[in-house]
C-alpha cells in the first residue's frame, strides 16, 4: 500500500536448509517475479549472530533505529548467497550498503514489518509505524523565545493514570514509581493535570522553568559504576584468522596461557591437531581451519582465557562474569569453577 512496507526478517537457526525455505516462501507469498522492483533483505543474524530468544525484540530495536536514521543498514560479513535461494527469480537483494528510506510526503509514515519465528519460542510478528509528533513546531514556536534552551535537551514522557484526583497523592505515587523504575535519567519532572489544556499549561511552566503546584522535579541518586566490571565470554562466531598473534608475540602472560591450553588440548586430542598450529603459526588465511567448529571453539577458549589472565595482571578484576554458548567453559574456568583440564576436555570431547 501507500505506506511502503519493508520487511525485516529473522531467519531460523538451521541456516543451510531453513534460509532457502523461508526466503522462497516469502517471495511466493508476495507473488513476486524478476520483473518486480528489487526486494531488499535486511537481516539481524548477519550483524549480531544467533540471537535465539532475543530475536524478536532485537528486530524491534533495529526497526526503531532504522526509523530514527531514516534508512536500512548493510549486512556485514555477507559474502555469498545460499545457492538454494532463488534470488534472480524473485529479484531478491541482500543489502550490502546503507540505503535511505524512499521519499514520502509529510503526512505519510514509514511502516516496517518484523517477522521472527524461532524454535526457541521467540515468535514475533508485528507491523510498526513510525511515530511523528503531532505539534512538533508548536512548542518551538510558542511563547518560549529561547530556541536553544529546548533544542539542547531531550525529553521523554512516562504516563501514569489514577482515578484518585488528590493532587498530593498523585505526586507522591509518581515520585515513588519514577524512583523505583529501572530508568537511567537523573532528573524527572512530574506533571499533574486533568485535561489537555491543563497539561499544555504545565508543560509550558516546566519549559520556562517556572513554579506550579502541579509540577515537581525529582532527582535520582547517581551510582558510580567505576568499579563494576563485567567479563563477557563469547560463543562461536567472532573468530578470525590470525587473531591473537600480536598479543602472543608481545605479552609473555598471554603467550604462557596459549601454550598451557595448547598442551592440554594436544594431550586430549592425541595430537590430531595443534592449537598453536591453527592459531599462531604462519598459516595463510586460505589454509586456516579457524571456522571449523572443532577448531573455532577451542581457539576462542584459549584467546578468552589468555585475555582474562592479561586483564587480571593489570589489576582489572571482574565484578560479574557472563557467557553464552561455547563461551560457558572459559567463563567457568575464569570463575574458578572448572580446572584447566576439565575446561579443555569439555570442548575437545
N, C-alpha and C positions, 0 to 999 in steps of 0.2 A: 504494500500500500504506500501512501504518500510519506509514511514515517521513515522509510528506508531501513528496513530491518537487517541488522547484521547478526551473524551467529558466532558465538564464542563457544567452541565445543571441547569438552574434556573427554578424551577417548579412554577406552578401557585399559586395564593393565596388560592384557595379552596383545602387545603391540603387533607382533608379526601377523597374527590372524585377525585380531579384533579391529585394528585400524581400517583395513580394507573393507570389512563387512559394514562397519558403522558409517564410513565415509561414502561408500557407494549407495548404501541405503538412504543416506541423507540426500544425495544428489537425485536419486529416483523419486524421493518424496516431493522434491520441488519440481519434478518433471523437467529436468534440465537437459540441454543438448549443447554441443560445441558452438552453436550459433548464439547462445545466450551470453550476456555480459559475464566477465570473469567472476567466479565465486571465490572470495578471499577467505582463507582459513587462518585464524589466529588461535594458537594453542597455548594452554597453560603448561603442559608437560615439557615442551622443549625448553622453556625458560626456568622452570622450577623443579623438574623431575617428577617422581611419583609422589603425589600429594595425598593419595588414598582418601581417608575420611575427611580431609580438608578441601577436597576438590571443588565442591560447590561453593563454599564461602570464599575460597581464593579466586574463583572465577568472578564472583560478585565484586570482590575488591578490585580486580583488574578492570572490570567494566566501569566502575566508578573512576578509576584513574584514566581510562581511555576517554571518558566523557570530560573529565577535568582538563586533559591536554588536547582534546578535540582531535583525536587520531587513534590509530591502531598500531601497536608495537610490532617489531620484527620478531621472528622466531630464531633465536640464537642456536648455534650448534646444529643447524639443519644443513645436511649435505646432499641427500638424495631422497627421492620419494619411493615408498614401497611400490614395487612394480605391479602388485596386485590391485593398486588403486587406479581406476580409470580416469586419470586426471585430464587427458586430452578429450575423451568422450564427453565429459561434463564441464569442460573449461574451468577446471579447478586450479587454484594457485595458492601455494603456501607463502605467506608474507615473509620476505627477507629484508625488508626495509620499512621504515615508518611511513604510514600512509595517513594523510589527513582525512578527516571526515568530509563527505561531499557538502557543498554549499547548500544551506537551507534558508528559507525565509525566516523572518523574525518570529513568526508565530508557530513555526514547526519545531518539534522536539525530536532529538535522536532517540531511537529505541534499539536496545540490544538484547538478544535472546541468550540465555545461559542454559546449556543443556549438559547435564552431568549424570551419567548412570554408571555407578561403580558397584562392583561386587561386595565392597566392604560396607555398603549401606549409605553412601553419600549420594542419595538420589535427589537431584535438584533440577527443576525446570521452571524458569521464570522469564518474563519479558520486562525489562527495566527501561523506563522512560526517564530522560534526564529532567532534573529539577531546574526550573527557571524562576527566579524571584519575581513576584507579581509587581511590586512597586520599587524596582531596583533604583530608579533615579529619584524617587520622591524624597528619600531620606537625604541623599547627597545634595539635592537642590532645594531643600526646605529652608527653615529659618536658621539653620546652622551654617555660618559663613566659613568656618574653618574646615575646608575640604580635606586638608592633610590630616586633621585630627581623626577623621573617620577612616580614611584610606590606610592609615598606618596601623590600624587594629583590625583584627578578625574576630567576629562574634559568632558564637554557637548557641543555639536555642534548645533548651530542655523543658518540656512542658509537663507539669503535674496538675491534676484537677481534683477537686474535692467538693462535696455538696455543702460542707460547712462554710458559711460566709464570714466567719470570725477571722478578721484580718491578722490579728496577732497569732492565732492558732496556725493559719496557713504559712506565715513567715517562719514559725518555729519548725514545723514539719518539713518545709522546703529546705531549711538550713541543714537539718539532720540528714535528709536524703542526699543533698549535694556533698556533705562532708563524708558520708559513708560510701558513696558510689565510687567505683574504681575509674575515676576520670583524672586527667593529669593537669587540668587547668588550676592555677594557683589562686585566681580571683574569679568570683562568681557574683552575678547580680540577680536578686530575686525581685520580680515584679508581681504585684498582686492587683488583679483587675477583674471586673465582672462584665465588661463589654469591650467591643472592638475599639470604640472611641477612647475609653479609659486606657486600654493597652497602648495606643498610639501616644497618649499623653505621658504615660510612664516611660516609654522608650525615649521620647524627646527629653524628658527630665534626666534620664541616665546619660544620654549622649552629650548633653550640655553641662554635665557634672553638677547638677543642682540637687536639692534635697526634697524628698517627698515622703509622706507617711507610708505609702505603699511600696517604697523602694528601699532595699537594704543590700549592702555589699558585704560579702564574707570572703575571708582569705583562708586557704588551706595551708597547714604547716608543710613546709618543704622538707623532704627527707633526702639526706645525702646518700647517694649510691656509689660514692667513690671507692668504697672497699668491697662492693658487691660485684664479684667477677664470676662469670659462668663459662665453663669449658663445654663446648658443644662438639660431640663426636659424630661425624657424618657416616652415613651408609655408602653403598656403592654408587658411583655416578660422577664424582668430581675428579677422578683420577686422570692424569695426563702423562704423556711420555716425558721422561727426564725430570719429573717432579722430585724435588728434594736434593738434587745433585749438588747444587751450590752450597747448601747448608751442610751436606755430608763432607764437602771438602774444606769448609771454613769453620765449622763448630765441632770441637772434639767430643762434646757430650752427645750431640745429635749423632755423630759418627758411631759412638760407642753403642747406643741403643739400636741403631740399624744393624750393627754387627751381631749384637746379642740375639735379636729376633731372627736374623738370618741363620744363626747357628741352631736355634731351636727348630726353625722351620725345616732345615736340612735334615735334622735327626728324624723328624716325624714323617716327612715325605720320602724318606730313603734316598735322598739325592736326586729325585726325579727332575727337580728344577731348583734353582737357587734365587733367593730374593735379591742378592747383590747383582746377579747377572741381569735380571729383569729391570731392576730399579736404578742401579748406579753405573754399571759398566757400559762401555761405549756401543750400545746397540743403536742402530738407526731407528727412526720413527717407523719406517716400513717393517723392520724386523721385530719391533716391540710387540709383546703379547699383553700389554698393560690393560687392555679392555676385556680380556678373557676373565670370566668370573673367578676362576680358581687362582688367578694371578692378582686381579684387581683388589679383592678383599684383603688378602694378607699384606699387600704393599700399602694399602690405606691404613691398616692396623699399625704397621711399622712407622709410617710417617707421623701418624697422630700421637702415638706413644712417645716418639722421639721429640716431637714438638712440645708436648706437655712437659716432658723432663727438662727441656730447654727453658720453658717459661718459669717453671719452679726454680730453676737455678738462678733466675733473675729476680727471685723473690716475688713472683706473680703467682699467687695461690688462688684456686677456685673456691668460691663460697657454695657454688652449685655445680653439678655435673649432669648433663643430659645427653641423650644419644638417640640414634634412630637406626633401625635395621642392623646392618653389619657393623655399625659403629658401637653396638652394645658391648662387644667384647673388650674393645680398647677402653671404653668408659669404666667397665667393671674392674679392669686391671689398674687403671689410674686411681680409682676409688678404693683400691686395696681389697677388693672382693674376690679376685682370682689371682693365682700365681701366674708368672710368665708362661710356664709350661702349659698350664690349663688353658690360658688365653689362646695361645698359638694352636693347641690341639683342637679347640672348638672350631676354628676356621679351616684347619687343614684336613680334618677328617670328613 
